Amino acid sequence: MARQISLDELEPGMVLASAVKSKHNQTLLHPNTVLAEKHKQFLRLWGVTSVYILSEGNSAGDDSAAEAENEIRAELIKRLNWQPENPFEKDLFDMAMQHETEKKSLEESSRHP
């Protein structure tokens, strides 16, 4: 599961759940990047204020669910060509994520009766 954190909360060793993009839609860091202090400084230079990281406690059993969620997140960001930048946009994005997750779950269950 991914969660959004501010750069002030970022600690070395955390792993990005989704790509970090600039205001001009340039990819600055890719998903699954293991973050270091240099990344924090780099993101500050680009004006990034928060990132999505994989939540702690993801076990091997959670990997497939996290991977599916990351795929849905990446597909949604690509389709919308937009990434949330404030709490209201994050809420909208979370609703879209929930919708897409439920839709995918229904599609999978209809394929495997």
N, CA, C and O atoms as a GROMACS GRO file, in nm:
protein
  452
    1MET      N    1   0.084  -0.118   0.000
    1MET     CA    2   0.000   0.000   0.000
    1MET      C    3   0.089   0.124   0.000
    1MET      O    4   0.192   0.127   0.066
    2ALA      N    5   0.049   0.223  -0.072
    2ALA     CA    6   0.126   0.346  -0.081
    2ALA      C    7   0.066   0.452   0.010
    2ALA      O    8  -0.054   0.453   0.038
    3ARG      N    9   0.153   0.542   0.055
    3ARG     CA   10   0.105   0.656   0.133
    3ARG      C   11   0.185   0.779   0.092
    3ARG      O   12   0.302   0.770   0.053
    4GLN      N   13   0.120   0.893   0.102
    4GLN     CA   14   0.185   1.018   0.066
    4GLN      C   15   0.253   1.077   0.189
    4GLN      O   16   0.195   1.082   0.297
    5ILE      N   17   0.377   1.121   0.171
    5ILE     CA   18   0.450   1.186   0.280
    5ILE      C   19   0.514   1.314   0.228
    5ILE      O   20   0.541   1.328   0.108
    6SER      N   21   0.538   1.407   0.319
    6SER     CA   22   0.609   1.530   0.282
    6SER      C   23   0.759   1.499   0.274
    6SER      O   24   0.805   1.399   0.329
    7LEU      N   25   0.832   1.585   0.208
    7LEU     CA   26   0.977   1.564   0.200
    7LEU      C   27   1.042   1.569   0.337
    7LEU      O   28   1.145   1.505   0.358
    8ASP      N   29   0.982   1.643   0.431
    8ASP     CA   30   1.037   1.648   0.566
    8ASP      C   31   1.031   1.512   0.635
    8ASP      O   32   1.114   1.482   0.720
    9GLU      N   33   0.934   1.428   0.597
    9GLU     CA   34   0.918   1.296   0.657
    9GLU      C   35   1.004   1.190   0.587
    9GLU      O   36   1.023   1.081   0.640
   10LEU      N   37   1.054   1.222   0.469
   10LEU     CA   38   1.130   1.126   0.390
   10LEU      C   39   1.258   1.084   0.461
   10LEU      O   40   1.332   1.168   0.512
   11GLU      N   41   1.283   0.954   0.463
   11GLU     CA   42   1.404   0.901   0.526
   11GLU      C   43   1.477   0.811   0.428
   11GLU      O   44   1.414   0.745   0.346
   12PRO      N   45   1.609   0.808   0.435
   12PRO     CA   46   1.685   0.719   0.347
   12PRO      C   47   1.638   0.574   0.365
   12PRO      O   48   1.612   0.528   0.476
   13GLY      N   49   1.627   0.503   0.252
   13GLY     CA   50   1.583   0.365   0.253
   13GLY      C   51   1.436   0.347   0.218
   13GLY      O   52   1.394   0.235   0.186
   14MET      N   53   1.357   0.454   0.222
   14MET     CA   54   1.217   0.444   0.181
   14MET      C   55   1.214   0.419   0.030
   14MET      O   56   1.306   0.455  -0.042
   15VAL      N   57   1.105   0.357  -0.016
   15VAL     CA   58   1.093   0.320  -0.156
   15VAL      C   59   0.974   0.392  -0.219
   15VAL      O   60   0.864   0.392  -0.164
   16LEU      N   61   0.997   0.453  -0.335
   16LEU     CA   62   0.890   0.524  -0.405
   16LEU      C   63   0.785   0.427  -0.457
   16LEU      O   64   0.818   0.323  -0.514
   17ALA      N   65   0.659   0.462  -0.436
   17ALA     CA   66   0.548   0.380  -0.486
   17ALA      C   67   0.510   0.421  -0.628
   17ALA      O   68   0.458   0.340  -0.705
   18SER      N   69   0.536   0.546  -0.663
   18SER     CA   70   0.503   0.594  -0.797
   18SER      C   71   0.609   0.692  -0.843
   18SER      O   72   0.690   0.741  -0.764
   19ALA      N   73   0.608   0.719  -0.972
   19ALA     CA   74   0.705   0.813  -1.029
   19ALA      C   75   0.682   0.952  -0.970
   19ALA      O   76   0.570   0.990  -0.937
   20VAL      N   77   0.790   1.025  -0.959
   20VAL     CA   78   0.783   1.166  -0.916
   20VAL      C   79   0.805   1.249  -1.041
   20VAL      O   80   0.904   1.232  -1.113
   21LYS      N   81   0.710   1.340  -1.066
   21LYS     CA   82   0.718   1.422  -1.187
   21LYS      C   83   0.730   1.569  -1.151
   21LYS      O   84   0.683   1.614  -1.046
   22SER      N   85   0.793   1.642  -1.240
   22SER     CA   86   0.805   1.787  -1.222
   22SER      C   87   0.674   1.853  -1.262
   22SER      O   88   0.583   1.787  -1.312
   23LYS      N   89   0.666   1.983  -1.240
   23LYS     CA   90   0.547   2.059  -1.280
   23LYS      C   91   0.528   2.057  -1.432
   23LYS      O   92   0.420   2.085  -1.482
   24HIS      N   93   0.635   2.023  -1.503
   24HIS     CA   94   0.630   2.017  -1.650
   24HIS      C   95   0.616   1.873  -1.700
   24HIS      O   96   0.640   1.844  -1.817
   25ASN      N   97   0.577   1.784  -1.608
   25ASN     CA   98   0.552   1.642  -1.637
   25ASN      C   99   0.677   1.563  -1.675
   25ASN      O  100   0.667   1.459  -1.741
   26GLN      N  101   0.793   1.611  -1.635
   26GLN     CA  102   0.916   1.536  -1.656
   26GLN      C  103   0.930   1.435  -1.542
   26GLN      O  104   0.907   1.469  -1.426
   27THR      N  105   0.967   1.312  -1.575
   27THR     CA  106   0.990   1.214  -1.470
   27THR      C  107   1.122   1.244  -1.402
   27THR      O  108   1.228   1.244  -1.466
   28LEU      N  109   1.114   1.269  -1.272
   28LEU     CA  110   1.235   1.299  -1.195
   28LEU      C  111   1.291   1.172  -1.131
   28LEU      O  112   1.412   1.150  -1.131
   29LEU      N  113   1.203   1.089  -1.076
   29LEU     CA  114   1.243   0.962  -1.017
   29LEU      C  115   1.138   0.857  -1.052
   29LEU      O  116   1.019   0.887  -1.059
   30HIS      N  117   1.183   0.736  -1.073
   30HIS     CA  118   1.094   0.627  -1.113
   30HIS      C  119   1.041   0.550  -0.992
   30HIS      O  120   1.102   0.554  -0.885
   31PRO      N  121   0.927   0.479  -1.008
   31PRO     CA  122   0.876   0.396  -0.900
   31PRO      C  123   0.981   0.293  -0.857
   31PRO      O  124   1.066   0.253  -0.936
   32ASN      N  125   0.973   0.252  -0.733
   32ASN     CA  126   1.063   0.153  -0.672
   32ASN      C  127   1.205   0.204  -0.651
   32ASN      O  128   1.295   0.125  -0.621
   33THR      N  129   1.227   0.335  -0.666
   33THR     CA  130   1.358   0.393  -0.634
   33THR      C  131   1.376   0.390  -0.483
   33THR      O  132   1.289   0.435  -0.408
   34VAL      N  133   1.490   0.338  -0.438
   34VAL     CA  134   1.524   0.341  -0.296
   34VAL      C  135   1.585   0.479  -0.269
   34VAL      O  136   1.688   0.515  -0.325
   35LEU      N  137   1.518   0.554  -0.183
   35LEU     CA  138   1.555   0.693  -0.163
   35LEU      C  139   1.674   0.712  -0.069
   35LEU      O  140   1.692   0.637   0.027
   36ALA      N  141   1.754   0.813  -0.099
   36ALA     CA  142   1.869   0.851  -0.019
   36ALA      C  143   1.858   1.001   0.008
   36ALA      O  144   1.772   1.068  -0.047
   37GLU      N  145   1.945   1.053   0.093
   37GLU     CA  146   1.942   1.195   0.127
   37GLU      C  147   1.958   1.282   0.002
   37GLU      O  148   1.898   1.389  -0.008
   38LYS      N  149   2.039   1.236  -0.094
   38LYS     CA  150   2.060   1.315  -0.217
   38LYS      C  151   1.930   1.332  -0.295
   38LYS      O  152   1.910   1.435  -0.360
   39HIS      N  153   1.840   1.232  -0.289
   39HIS     CA  154   1.712   1.244  -0.359
   39HIS      C  155   1.626   1.354  -0.296
   39HIS      O  156   1.557   1.428  -0.367
   40LYS      N  157   1.630   1.363  -0.165
   40LYS     CA  158   1.553   1.464  -0.093
   40LYS      C  159   1.597   1.604  -0.138
   40LYS      O  160   1.513   1.690  -0.166
   41GLN      N  161   1.727   1.626  -0.146
   41GLN     CA  162   1.780   1.756  -0.190
   41GLN      C  163   1.743   1.783  -0.336
   41GLN      O  164   1.704   1.894  -0.371
   42PHE      N  165   1.754   1.679  -0.419
   42PHE     CA  166   1.720   1.690  -0.561
   42PHE      C  167   1.573   1.730  -0.579
   42PHE      O  168   1.541   1.818  -0.659
   43LEU      N  169   1.484   1.665  -0.504
   43LEU     CA  170   1.341   1.693  -0.516
   43LEU      C  171   1.308   1.835  -0.467
   43LEU      O  172   1.224   1.903  -0.526
   44ARG      N  173   1.374   1.879  -0.362
   44ARG     CA  174   1.354   2.016  -0.314
   44ARG      C  175   1.391   2.117  -0.422
   44ARG      O  176   1.322   2.217  -0.441
   45LEU      N  177   1.501   2.092  -0.493
   45LEU     CA  178   1.543   2.182  -0.601
   45LEU      C  179   1.437   2.194  -0.710
   45LEU      O  180   1.422   2.299  -0.771
   46TRP      N  181   1.363   2.085  -0.734
   46TRP     CA  182   1.259   2.084  -0.836
   46TRP      C  183   1.124   2.132  -0.783
   46TRP      O  184   1.027   2.135  -0.857
   47GLY      N  185   1.118   2.168  -0.655
   47GLY     CA  186   0.993   2.220  -0.598
   47GLY      C  187   0.893   2.112  -0.559
   47GLY      O  188   0.775   2.142  -0.538
   48VAL      N  189   0.936   1.988  -0.550
   48VAL     CA  190   0.847   1.879  -0.509
   48VAL      C  191   0.830   1.888  -0.358
   48VAL      O  192   0.927   1.904  -0.285
   49THR      N  193   0.706   1.876  -0.312
   49THR     CA  194   0.680   1.889  -0.168
   49THR      C  195   0.639   1.757  -0.103
   49THR      O  196   0.649   1.744   0.019
   50SER      N  197   0.593   1.660  -0.182
   50SER     CA  198   0.554   1.531  -0.125
   50SER      C  199   0.573   1.421  -0.229
   50SER      O  200   0.579   1.447  -0.349
   51VAL      N  201   0.581   1.298  -0.180
   51VAL     CA  202   0.597   1.181  -0.267
   51VAL      C  203   0.512   1.067  -0.212
   51VAL      O  204   0.469   1.070  -0.097
   52TYR      N  205   0.487   0.967  -0.296
   52TYR     CA  206   0.418   0.846  -0.252
   52TYR      C  207   0.523   0.738  -0.230
   52TYR      O  208   0.604   0.709  -0.318
   53ILE      N  209   0.521   0.680  -0.111
   53ILE     CA  210   0.615   0.574  -0.078
   53ILE      C  211   0.538   0.448  -0.047
   53ILE      O  212   0.420   0.452  -0.012
   54LEU      N  213   0.607   0.334  -0.058
   54LEU     CA  214   0.547   0.208  -0.017
   54LEU      C  215   0.541   0.209   0.135
   54LEU      O  216   0.639   0.243   0.201
   55SER      N  217   0.427   0.170   0.189
   55SER     CA  218   0.412   0.168   0.334
   55SER      C  219   0.500   0.062   0.395
   55SER      O  220   0.525  -0.042   0.334
   56GLU      N  221   0.547   0.088   0.514
   56GLU     CA  222   0.628  -0.009   0.586
   56GLU      C  223   0.541  -0.129   0.619
   56GLU      O  224   0.419  -0.118   0.634
   57GLY      N  225   0.606  -0.244   0.629
   57GLY     CA  226   0.532  -0.364   0.664
   57GLY      C  227   0.480  -0.441   0.545
   57GLY      O  228   0.408  -0.539   0.563
   58ASN      N  229   0.515  -0.401   0.424
   58ASN     CA  230   0.479  -0.481   0.307
   58ASN      C  231   0.555  -0.612   0.314
   58ASN      O  232   0.678  -0.612   0.304
   59SER      N  233   0.485  -0.722   0.331
   59SER     CA  234   0.552  -0.852   0.336
   59SER      C  235   0.550  -0.913   0.197
   59SER      O  236   0.494  -0.856   0.104
   60ALA      N  237   0.614  -1.030   0.184
   60ALA     CA  238   0.619  -1.097   0.054
   60ALA      C  239   0.480  -1.126   0.003
   60ALA      O  240   0.456  -1.120  -0.118
   61GLY      N  241   0.386  -1.157   0.092
   61GLY     CA  242   0.248  -1.183   0.052
   61GLY      C  243   0.178  -1.059   0.001
   61GLY      O  244   0.085  -1.068  -0.080
   62ASP      N  245   0.223  -0.943   0.048
   62ASP     CA  246   0.163  -0.817   0.006
   62ASP      C  247   0.223  -0.766  -0.125
   62ASP      O  248   0.169  -0.673  -0.185
   63ASP      N  249   0.334  -0.826  -0.169
   63ASP     CA  250   0.403  -0.777  -0.287
   63ASP      C  251   0.315  -0.777  -0.411
   63ASP      O  252   0.317  -0.680  -0.487
   64SER      N  253   0.239  -0.884  -0.433
   64SER     CA  254   0.156  -0.889  -0.553
   64SER      C  255   0.046  -0.785  -0.548
   64SER      O  256   0.013  -0.724  -0.650
   65ALA      N  257  -0.013  -0.763  -0.430
   65ALA     CA  258  -0.116  -0.661  -0.416
   65ALA      C  259  -0.056  -0.522  -0.436
   65ALA      O  260  -0.115  -0.437  -0.502
   66ALA      N  261   0.062  -0.501  -0.379
   66ALA     CA  262   0.129  -0.371  -0.395
   66ALA      C  263   0.168  -0.350  -0.541
   66ALA      O  264   0.157  -0.239  -0.594
   67GLU      N  265   0.212  -0.455  -0.605
   67GLU     CA  266   0.249  -0.446  -0.746
   67GLU      C  267   0.127  -0.412  -0.831
   67GLU      O  268   0.136  -0.329  -0.922
   68ALA      N  269   0.014  -0.476  -0.803
   68ALA     CA  270  -0.110  -0.448  -0.877
   68ALA      C  271  -0.153  -0.304  -0.853
   68ALA      O  272  -0.197  -0.236  -0.946
   69GLU      N  273  -0.142  -0.258  -0.730
   69GLU     CA  274  -0.179  -0.120  -0.699
   69GLU      C  275  -0.088  -0.021  -0.771
   69GLU      O  276  -0.134   0.080  -0.823
   70ASN      N  277   0.041  -0.052  -0.775
   70ASN     CA  278   0.135   0.035  -0.846
   70ASN      C  279   0.105   0.040  -0.995
   70ASN      O  280   0.117   0.145  -1.057
   71GLU      N  281   0.066  -0.074  -1.052
   71GLU     CA  282   0.030  -0.077  -1.194
   71GLU      C  283  -0.093   0.010  -1.220
   71GLU      O  284  -0.097   0.086  -1.316
   72ILE      N  285  -0.193  -0.003  -1.132
   72ILE     CA  286  -0.314   0.077  -1.148
   72ILE      C  287  -0.281   0.225  -1.134
   72ILE      O  288  -0.329   0.308  -1.211
   73ARG      N  289  -0.198   0.259  -1.034
   73ARG     CA  290  -0.159   0.398  -1.011
   73ARG      C  291  -0.086   0.454  -1.134
   73ARG      O  292  -0.116   0.564  -1.179
   74ALA      N  293   0.009   0.379  -1.186
   74ALA     CA  294   0.086   0.425  -1.302
   74ALA      C  295  -0.005   0.442  -1.424
   74ALA      O  296   0.007   0.540  -1.498
   75GLU      N  297  -0.097   0.348  -1.444
   75GLU     CA  298  -0.189   0.355  -1.557
   75GLU      C  299  -0.280   0.478  -1.543
   75GLU      O  300  -0.306   0.547  -1.641
   76LEU      N  301  -0.327   0.503  -1.421
   76LEU     CA  302  -0.416   0.616  -1.397
   76LEU      C  303  -0.343   0.748  -1.418
   76LEU      O  304  -0.397   0.840  -1.480
   77ILE      N  305  -0.221   0.759  -1.368
   77ILE     CA  306  -0.142   0.882  -1.387
   77ILE      C  307  -0.116   0.905  -1.535
   77ILE      O  308  -0.125   1.018  -1.584
   78LYS      N  309  -0.084   0.797  -1.606
   78LYS     CA  310  -0.058   0.810  -1.750
   78LYS      C  311  -0.184   0.851  -1.825
   78LYS      O  312  -0.180   0.940  -1.910
   79ARG      N  313  -0.296   0.787  -1.791
   79ARG     CA  314  -0.422   0.816  -1.861
   79ARG      C  315  -0.468   0.959  -1.833
   79ARG      O  316  -0.515   1.028  -1.923
   80LEU      N  317  -0.455   1.002  -1.709
   80LEU     CA  318  -0.500   1.137  -1.672
   80LEU      C  319  -0.397   1.244  -1.704
   80LEU      O  320  -0.430   1.362  -1.715
   81ASN      N  321  -0.270   1.201  -1.720
   81ASN     CA  322  -0.160   1.295  -1.742
   81ASN      C  323  -0.160   1.402  -1.633
   81ASN      O  324  -0.149   1.522  -1.659
   82TRP      N  325  -0.171   1.351  -1.509
   82TRP     CA  326  -0.186   1.440  -1.394
   82TRP      C  327  -0.146   1.365  -1.268
   82TRP      O  328  -0.170   1.245  -1.256
   83GLN      N  329  -0.086   1.435  -1.176
   83GLN     CA  330  -0.050   1.378  -1.047
   83GLN      C  331  -0.094   1.477  -0.940
   83GLN      O  332  -0.071   1.597  -0.953
   84PRO      N  333  -0.158   1.427  -0.832
   84PRO     CA  334  -0.208   1.519  -0.730
   84PRO      C  335  -0.097   1.600  -0.664
   84PRO      O  336   0.013   1.549  -0.639
   85GLU      N  337  -0.128   1.727  -0.636
   85GLU     CA  338  -0.029   1.816  -0.577
   85GLU      C  339  -0.074   1.876  -0.444
   85GLU      O  340   0.005   1.942  -0.376
   86ASN      N  341  -0.201   1.855  -0.406
   86ASN     CA  342  -0.247   1.908  -0.278
   86ASN      C  343  -0.347   1.808  -0.218
   86ASN      O  344  -0.386   1.713  -0.286
   87PRO      N  345  -0.389   1.827  -0.095
   87PRO     CA  346  -0.476   1.729  -0.029
   87PRO      C  347  -0.609   1.703  -0.102
   87PRO      O  348  -0.658   1.590  -0.104
   88PHE      N  349  -0.667   1.806  -0.160
   88PHE     CA  350  -0.793   1.788  -0.232
   88PHE      C  351  -0.774   1.703  -0.357
   88PHE      O  352  -0.853   1.614  -0.385
   89GLU      N  353  -0.669   1.732  -0.431
   89GLU     CA  354  -0.639   1.652  -0.550
   89GLU      C  355  -0.605   1.508  -0.510
   89GLU      O  356  -0.641   1.414  -0.581
   90LYS      N  357  -0.535   1.490  -0.397
   90LYS     CA  358  -0.502   1.356  -0.349
   90LYS      C  359  -0.631   1.278  -0.320
   90LYS      O  360  -0.640   1.160  -0.353
   91ASP      N  361  -0.729   1.344  -0.257
   91ASP     CA  362  -0.857   1.278  -0.230
   91ASP      C  363  -0.924   1.234  -0.359
   91ASP      O  364  -0.976   1.123  -0.368
   92LEU      N  365  -0.924   1.321  -0.460
   92LEU     CA  366  -0.982   1.285  -0.590
   92LEU      C  367  -0.908   1.167  -0.652
   92LEU      O  368  -0.970   1.076  -0.707
   93PHE      N  369  -0.776   1.171  -0.644
   93PHE     CA  370  -0.696   1.064  -0.701
   93PHE      C  371  -0.722   0.933  -0.626
   93PHE      O  372  -0.731   0.827  -0.688
   94ASP      N  373  -0.732   0.939  -0.493
   94ASP     CA  374  -0.761   0.819  -0.414
   94ASP      C  375  -0.897   0.759  -0.451
   94ASP      O  376  -0.912   0.637  -0.455
   95MET      N  377  -0.996   0.846  -0.479
   95MET     CA  378  -1.127   0.796  -0.522
   95MET      C  379  -1.116   0.727  -0.658
   95MET      O  380  -1.177   0.622  -0.680
   96ALA      N  381  -1.039   0.786  -0.747
   96ALA     CA  382  -1.018   0.724  -0.879
   96ALA      C  383  -0.945   0.591  -0.864
   96ALA      O  384  -0.978   0.495  -0.933
   97MET      N  385  -0.847   0.585  -0.775
   97MET     CA  386  -0.774   0.460  -0.749
   97MET      C  387  -0.869   0.353  -0.697
   97MET      O  388  -0.865   0.239  -0.742
   98GLN      N  389  -0.955   0.390  -0.602
   98GLN     CA  390  -1.050   0.295  -0.547
   98GLN      C  391  -1.144   0.243  -0.656
   98GLN      O  392  -1.171   0.123  -0.663
   99HIS      N  393  -1.192   0.333  -0.740
   99HIS     CA  394  -1.280   0.294  -0.849
   99HIS      C  395  -1.210   0.196  -0.944
   99HIS      O  396  -1.266   0.093  -0.980
  100GLU      N  397  -1.088   0.230  -0.984
  100GLU     CA  398  -1.014   0.144  -1.076
  100GLU      C  399  -0.981   0.008  -1.013
  100GLU      O  400  -0.983  -0.094  -1.082
  101THR      N  401  -0.950   0.007  -0.885
  101THR     CA  402  -0.920  -0.119  -0.815
  101THR      C  403  -1.044  -0.208  -0.810
  101THR      O  404  -1.036  -0.328  -0.836
  102GLU      N  405  -1.159  -0.148  -0.777
  102GLU     CA  406  -1.284  -0.225  -0.772
  102GLU      C  407  -1.321  -0.276  -0.911
  102GLU      O  408  -1.366  -0.390  -0.926
  103LYS      N  409  -1.303  -0.192  -1.012
  103LYS     CA  410  -1.333  -0.231  -1.150
  103LYS      C  411  -1.246  -0.350  -1.192
  103LYS      O  412  -1.296  -0.445  -1.252
  104LYS      N  413  -1.117  -0.344  -1.161
  104LYS     CA  414  -1.026  -0.452  -1.196
  104LYS      C  415  -1.062  -0.580  -1.122
  104LYS      O  416  -1.056  -0.689  -1.178
  105SER      N  417  -1.099  -0.566  -0.996
  105SER     CA  418  -1.138  -0.682  -0.916
  105SER      C  419  -1.262  -0.749  -0.975
  105SER      O  420  -1.268  -0.871  -0.982
  106LEU      N  421  -1.360  -0.670  -1.017
  106LEU     CA  422  -1.481  -0.724  -1.078
  106LEU      C  423  -1.449  -0.793  -1.210
  106LEU      O  424  -1.504  -0.900  -1.240
  107GLU      N  425  -1.361  -0.733  -1.290
  107GLU     CA  426  -1.321  -0.794  -1.416
  107GLU      C  427  -1.254  -0.929  -1.394
  107GLU      O  428  -1.282  -1.026  -1.465
  108GLU      N  429  -1.166  -0.936  -1.294
  108GLU     CA  430  -1.097  -1.060  -1.265
  108GLU      C  431  -1.191  -1.168  -1.213
  108GLU      O  432  -1.177  -1.285  -1.247
  109SER      N  433  -1.287  -1.128  -1.130
  109SER     CA  434  -1.380  -1.228  -1.075
  109SER      C  435  -1.476  -1.279  -1.182
  109SER      O  436  -1.523  -1.392  -1.173
  110SER      N  437  -1.507  -1.198  -1.282
  110SER     CA  438  -1.596  -1.244  -1.389
  110SER      C  439  -1.523  -1.338  -1.485
  110SER      O  440  -1.586  -1.420  -1.552
  111ARG      N  441  -1.389  -1.326  -1.491
  111ARG     CA  442  -1.311  -1.417  -1.574
  111ARG      C  443  -1.288  -1.553  -1.509
  111ARG      O  444  -1.267  -1.653  -1.577
  112HIS      N  445  -1.294  -1.555  -1.376
  112HIS     CA  446  -1.269  -1.678  -1.300
  112HIS      C  447  -1.390  -1.709  -1.212
  112HIS      O  448  -1.386  -1.684  -1.091
  113PRO      N  449  -1.497  -1.764  -1.271
  113PRO     CA  450  -1.618  -1.790  -1.192
  113PRO      C  451  -1.600  -1.898  -1.088
  113PRO      O  452  -1.694  -1.930  -1.015
   0.00000   0.00000   0.00000
